[in-house]
Amino acid sequence: MFPRILTPPPGPKAKLILERDARVLSPSYARDYPFVMARGQGAEVWDVDGNRYIDFAAGIAVTSTGHSHPEIVRAIQAQAEKFIHISSDFYHELMVRLAERIDEIAPMQEDVTVFLANSGTESVEAALKLARYATGRRQFIGFLGAFHGRSMGSLSFTASKARQQERFFPTMPGVWHVPFPDPYRPVFPIPPGGDIGDAVVNYIEEMLFPEALPPDEVAAVLVEPIQGEGGYIVPPPHFFPRLRDMCDRHGILLILDEVQAGVGRTGKWWGIQHWNVEPDIICIAKGIASGVPLGAMAARRSIGAKWKPGAHGNTYGGNPLACVAALKTLELIEREYMQNAATQGAFMFDALAEMQARHECIGEVRGRGLMIGIELVKDRATKTAAKELRDAVVHRCFENGLLTLGCGRSTLRFMPALMIEKELVEAGLAIFENALSEEEGRV
């Protein structure tokens, strides 16, 4: 049976840990519900009171090969017996092998140089510093609804929730935000024969550049191929080709934040490959090492080679445990899990589309592969966001044995491990629909 809730959460063991947590951990951590994990296997997790859950969150799209995949565990154990750390002041082969592997799968025809870090935020920071260094320019374009991290450089681009910026101003100057091309809620009139992607790029070129921002002062555009925290928003077909053309004409670098959409999650190595557009720099993290902290920034060699020794660095980047976890993760994804993400994602998408016909509160189902968002609305005609309903469904799913997370105005996101079996997908979708049925008449 999937799942198995023995004790209504939080159970007695969970309550004790929650009390200890409240005394010593920062209140800045945002927790949606009181899940206290004890162990995980594949796409299932157990809490400290023995409750069993299906995991549609995967640590925010991180545990790409599932929890504690035996091949990942063995690779980490074997490396730990050799050496656990050597700083990037020195050399080790695993760091080279991982960079070579990233070069092989990067979405650029030109060879890349790779900077290894510990998180998505650090990967974005490295990209921003390289863009400034390589171009000599100081200004950037980002997008409303974006999430790129919480350090001061990446935070200057993050625009998915106001509280993420609250009381931290000033962040890095020179960042201009424009609307992300949301086909479900377009903010601009759509030009004849075009889509909202055309409208957004037209706004940049016809309004922002002539009125406020000289294009020859723009170092880069930073954008997610599919917005994550912003609501799992998939841009329309014209957006990225138009954006690439605009960047080429003005000498602007195109930086793709592939932290959540990359490494096989969408059924391709990289989210941007759904639009056949090549970036200049990509930022990588989350699913690349199956939960071991690792980030990477890969740039076209003609750009990355402009850095001189000492221009950027870190202590833990290229950690050998993270490198072996990443190498094994990429092997597993290429061998079977990227195809599974495409197959199970298509099955999940079709099932949710059928569910949409039965539930008026589902305004839109969108995504690629196993990166799927379900937009809940009060009224389909007005597309009024149903945040309270979304939050209630997230909590009801948890109570019934399914881990999910929200994003955007009123979106639930499904991002399970790329290895998830069809049986668990079906069981998780059944829990979700039951929770939706229970809550849609109450909220």
C-alpha positions in Angstrom: 0.0 0.0 0.0 1.2 3.5 -0.8 1.6 5.4 1.4 1.3 4.4 5.1 0.4 6.9 7.8 0.7 5.3 11.2 0.5 8.5 13.3 -1.1 11.7 12.2 1.8 14.1 11.6 3.5 15.5 13.5 3.8 12.5 15.7 5.4 12.4 19.1 9.0 12.0 17.9 8.6 14.7 15.3 7.1 17.1 17.9 10.2 16.7 20.1 12.5 17.5 17.2 10.4 20.5 16.2 10.7 21.9 19.7 14.5 21.5 19.7 14.7 23.0 16.2 12.8 26.1 17.4 15.3 26.7 20.1 18.5 26.6 18.1 17.9 27.0 14.4 17.4 30.3 12.5 13.7 31.3 12.1 14.6 32.4 8.5 14.1 28.8 7.3 10.6 28.5 5.8 8.9 25.2 6.4 5.6 24.5 4.8 4.6 21.6 7.0 6.2 19.5 9.9 7.8 16.6 8.0 10.8 15.3 10.0 12.7 12.9 7.8 14.3 9.7 9.1 15.3 7.9 5.9 14.6 7.7 2.2 14.7 5.1 -0.6 14.1 5.9 -4.2 11.1 8.2 -4.4 9.8 7.3 -1.0 10.6 8.8 2.5 9.8 7.9 6.1 9.5 10.3 9.0 10.8 9.7 12.5 7.4 8.3 13.6 7.4 5.6 10.9 5.0 7.3 8.4 5.7 6.5 4.8 5.4 9.1 2.1 5.7 9.4 -1.7 8.1 12.2 -2.5 7.1 14.5 -5.3 9.5 17.3 -4.0 12.9 15.5 -4.1 14.5 18.1 -1.9 13.5 20.8 -4.4 14.5 18.8 -7.5 17.8 17.7 -5.9 17.6 14.0 -5.4 17.6 13.2 -9.1 18.5 9.6 -8.8 16.3 9.0 -5.7 17.2 9.0 -2.1 20.4 7.1 -1.2 20.8 5.4 -4.6 23.1 2.4 -3.9 25.5 3.3 -6.7 25.8 6.9 -5.4 26.3 5.6 -1.8 29.0 3.2 -2.9 30.9 5.8 -4.9 30.9 8.2 -1.9 32.0 5.5 0.5 34.8 4.4 -1.8 36.1 8.0 -2.2 35.8 8.8 1.5 38.3 6.0 2.2 40.9 7.7 -0.1 40.5 11.4 0.8 37.6 13.7 1.6 39.0 17.1 0.9 41.7 19.0 -1.0 41.2 22.7 -1.7 41.2 24.1 -5.2 44.7 25.4 -4.6 45.8 22.0 -5.7 44.8 19.4 -8.3 42.9 16.1 -8.3 41.7 14.0 -11.2 38.0 13.8 -10.1 37.7 17.6 -10.5 39.1 17.3 -14.0 36.9 14.3 -14.9 33.7 16.1 -13.8 34.7 19.3 -15.8 35.3 17.1 -18.9 31.9 15.5 -18.4 30.2 18.8 -18.2 32.0 19.9 -21.3 30.7 16.9 -23.1 27.0 17.5 -22.2 27.0 21.4 -22.1 24.5 22.9 -24.5 27.1 24.9 -26.5 29.0 23.7 -29.5 32.1 25.6 -28.4 34.1 23.9 -25.6 33.5 25.2 -22.1 35.5 26.1 -19.0 34.0 25.0 -15.7 34.1 26.6 -12.3 33.0 24.3 -9.5 31.1 25.6 -6.4 28.8 24.3 -3.7 25.3 25.6 -4.7 23.2 27.3 -7.3 23.7 30.7 -5.7 27.4 30.4 -5.9 27.1 29.2 -9.5 25.1 32.3 -10.4 27.6 34.6 -8.5 30.4 33.1 -10.6 28.5 33.7 -13.8 27.8 37.3 -12.9 31.4 38.0 -12.0 32.6 36.4 -15.2 30.2 38.4 -17.3 31.4 41.6 -15.8 35.0 40.6 -16.1 34.8 39.4 -19.7 32.7 42.2 -21.1 33.9 45.2 -19.1 30.2 46.1 -18.7 28.3 46.6 -15.4 24.6 46.3 -16.0 22.3 43.3 -16.3 18.7 42.3 -17.3 16.7 39.9 -15.1 13.1 38.9 -15.0 10.2 39.3 -12.6 9.2 36.1 -11.0 12.8 34.8 -11.1 14.7 33.0 -8.4 18.5 32.9 -8.6 19.6 32.6 -5.0 20.0 34.6 -1.8 23.5 36.0 -1.7 23.7 39.7 -2.5 24.6 39.3 -6.2 22.1 36.6 -7.0 19.5 38.2 -4.7 19.6 41.3 -6.8 18.0 39.2 -9.6 15.6 37.2 -7.4 12.1 38.6 -7.8 9.7 35.8 -6.9 8.6 36.9 -3.4 8.9 40.4 -1.9 10.0 39.0 1.5 13.2 37.7 -0.1 14.3 41.3 -0.8 12.7 42.9 2.3 15.2 44.9 4.4 18.2 43.8 2.4 18.4 46.8 0.0 20.7 47.8 -1.5 21.8 44.7 -3.3 24.0 44.7 -6.3 23.2 47.8 -8.5 22.6 47.8 -12.2 20.0 45.1 -12.4 16.9 45.8 -14.5 13.8 43.6 -14.2 11.4 43.0 -17.1 8.3 40.7 -17.1 8.9 37.0 -17.9 6.8 35.9 -20.9 3.9 34.0 -19.2 1.5 32.6 -21.8 -1.1 32.0 -19.1 -1.1 35.6 -17.8 0.5 37.8 -20.5 1.2 41.4 -19.3 1.7 42.8 -22.8 -0.5 42.7 -25.9 0.7 39.9 -28.2 1.9 41.2 -31.6 0.2 39.9 -34.8 1.8 36.5 -35.7 3.8 36.5 -32.6 3.6 35.4 -29.0 4.2 36.9 -25.5 7.9 36.1 -26.0 8.0 38.5 -28.9 6.2 41.1 -26.8 8.7 40.9 -24.0 11.7 41.2 -26.3 10.0 44.0 -28.2 9.6 45.8 -24.8 13.3 45.5 -24.0 14.4 46.7 -27.4 11.8 49.4 -28.1 11.2 50.8 -24.6 13.9 49.8 -22.1 16.9 50.3 -24.4 16.0 53.7 -26.0 14.4 55.1 -22.8 16.5 53.9 -19.9 19.3 51.4 -20.5 22.0 51.7 -23.1 22.4 48.2 -24.6 26.2 48.6 -24.9 26.4 48.9 -21.1 24.6 45.5 -20.5 26.9 42.7 -19.6 24.4 39.9 -19.7 20.8 38.7 -19.5 20.2 36.2 -16.7 17.1 33.9 -17.2 15.7 30.5 -16.2 14.7 28.3 -19.1 11.5 27.5 -17.1 10.8 29.7 -14.2 11.0 27.7 -11.0 9.9 29.6 -7.9 8.0 31.9 -10.2 5.4 29.2 -10.9 7.0 26.6 -13.3 6.2 29.0 -16.2 7.2 27.7 -19.6 7.9 30.5 -22.1 6.4 30.4 -25.6 8.3 29.3 -28.7 9.6 32.7 -29.9 11.1 33.9 -26.7 14.5 32.3 -26.5 15.3 32.6 -30.3 14.4 36.3 -30.1 16.4 36.8 -26.9 19.4 35.1 -28.4 19.2 37.3 -31.5 18.9 40.4 -29.4 22.0 39.5 -27.3 24.0 38.7 -30.4 23.3 42.1 -32.0 24.2 44.1 -28.9 27.2 42.0 -27.6 25.3 40.9 -24.5 26.0 37.5 -22.9 23.1 35.1 -22.4 23.3 33.3 -19.0 20.9 30.4 -18.4 20.2 29.5 -14.8 19.7 25.7 -15.2 19.9 25.1 -11.5 16.3 23.6 -11.3 15.5 22.7 -14.9 18.9 21.2 -15.9 20.6 17.8 -15.6 17.8 15.7 -17.2 14.8 17.0 -15.2 12.9 18.1 -18.3 13.7 15.0 -20.3 16.7 16.6 -21.9 20.1 17.4 -20.4 19.2 21.1 -20.2 15.9 23.0 -20.3 17.2 25.4 -23.0 17.5 22.5 -25.4 13.7 22.5 -25.8 14.2 25.8 -27.8 17.4 24.8 -29.7 19.2 27.9 -28.4 22.8 28.0 -27.2 23.6 30.1 -24.1 27.0 31.7 -23.4 27.1 30.6 -19.7 25.1 28.0 -17.8 24.6 27.8 -14.0 24.2 24.2 -12.6 23.4 22.8 -9.2 20.5 20.9 -7.5 20.2 17.5 -9.2 23.8 17.2 -10.4 25.1 15.2 -7.4 22.0 13.5 -6.0 21.9 15.6 -2.9 25.6 16.2 -2.2 26.2 20.0 -2.3 27.6 20.9 -5.7 27.3 23.7 -8.1 29.0 24.5 -11.4 29.3 27.4 -13.8 30.2 26.5 -17.4 31.1 29.2 -19.9 32.1 29.2 -23.6 35.9 28.8 -23.6 36.3 32.1 -25.4 34.6 33.8 -22.4 35.8 31.7 -19.5 39.5 31.8 -20.6 39.5 35.6 -20.0 39.7 35.0 -16.2 43.2 35.2 -14.8 44.4 33.1 -11.8 43.0 34.5 -8.6 40.1 36.3 -10.3 37.6 33.9 -8.6 37.9 30.9 -6.3 36.7 29.0 -3.3 37.7 26.4 -0.7 35.2 23.6 -1.2 34.5 23.8 -4.9 35.4 20.5 -6.6 35.2 18.5 -3.3 36.0 14.9 -4.2 32.9 13.4 -2.5 30.7 15.8 -4.5 32.6 15.0 -7.7 32.2 11.3 -7.5 28.5 11.7 -6.6 28.1 13.9 -9.7 29.9 11.6 -12.0 27.8 8.6 -11.0 24.7 10.8 -11.1 25.3 11.9 -14.7 26.1 8.3 -15.6 22.7 7.0 -14.2 20.8 9.9 -15.7 22.3 9.3 -19.2 21.9 5.5 -18.9 18.2 5.4 -17.9 16.7 8.2 -15.8 16.6 11.0 -18.4 14.4 8.9 -20.6 12.4 7.9 -17.6 11.8 11.6 -16.8 10.4 12.1 -20.3 8.2 9.0 -20.1 6.9 9.5 -16.6 6.5 13.2 -17.2 4.4 12.6 -20.3 2.2 10.1 -18.3 1.8 12.5 -15.4 1.0 15.4 -17.8 -1.7 13.4 -19.5 -3.2 12.3 -16.2 -3.3 15.8 -14.9 -4.9 17.1 -18.1 -7.7 14.5 -17.6 -7.9 15.6 -14.0 -8.3 19.2 -15.2 -11.5 18.3 -17.0 -12.9 17.1 -13.7 -11.8 20.0 -11.5 -12.7 23.6 -12.5 -10.1 24.9 -10.0 -7.2 23.6 -12.2 -6.5 26.5 -14.5 -3.5 25.2 -16.3 -1.1 22.2 -16.3 2.3 23.1 -17.7 5.9 21.9 -17.7 8.4 19.6 -19.4 9.5 16.1 -18.3 9.3 15.8 -14.5 9.1 19.5 -13.9 5.3 20.0 -13.8 3.2 22.9 -12.4 -0.5 22.8 -11.7 -2.0 26.3 -11.5 -5.0 26.5 -9.1 -7.5 29.3 -9.7 -10.8 30.6 -8.2 -12.3 31.1 -11.7 -10.9 29.8 -15.0 -12.3 32.8 -16.9 -10.6 35.4 -14.7 -7.6 33.2 -13.8 -7.8 34.5 -10.3 -5.0 32.9 -8.2 -6.3 30.5 -5.5 -3.3 30.6 -3.1 -5.4 29.5 -0.1 -6.6 26.5 -1.9 -3.1 25.7 -3.1 -1.7 25.9 0.4 -4.6 23.8 1.8 -4.0 21.1 -0.9 -0.3 21.0 -0.1 -1.0 20.4 3.5 -3.8 17.8 2.8 -1.4 15.9 0.6 1.1 15.8 3.4 -1.4 14.5 5.9 -2.4 11.8 3.4 1.2 10.7 2.5 2.5 12.9 -0.4 5.2 15.5 -0.2 4.7 18.4 -2.5 5.7 22.1 -2.6 4.0 25.3 -3.9 5.5 28.0 -6.1 4.4 31.1 -7.9 1.0 32.7 -7.1 -1.0 29.5 -6.7 0.9 26.7 -8.3 1.7 23.2 -7.0 4.9 21.8 -8.4 5.6 18.1 -9.0 9.4 17.4 -9.3 10.0 13.8 -8.1 13.2 11.9 -8.5 13.9 11.1 -12.2 13.9 7.4 -11.4 10.3 7.3 -10.1 8.3 4.3 -11.1 4.9 4.5 -12.7 3.3 2.8 -9.8 4.4 5.6 -7.4 3.4 8.3 -10.0 -0.1 6.8 -10.1 -0.4 6.5 -6.3 0.9 10.1 -5.8 -1.6 11.5 -8.4 -4.4 9.7 -6.6 -3.5 11.3 -3.3 -3.3 14.7 -5.0 -6.7 14.4 -6.6 -8.3 13.2 -3.3 -6.8 16.1 -1.5 -8.0 18.5 -4.2 -11.5 17.1 -4.0 -11.5 17.4 -0.2 -10.3 21.0 -0.2 -11.8 22.7 -3.3 -15.3 23.0 -1.8 -13.9 24.3 1.5 -11.6 27.1 0.5 
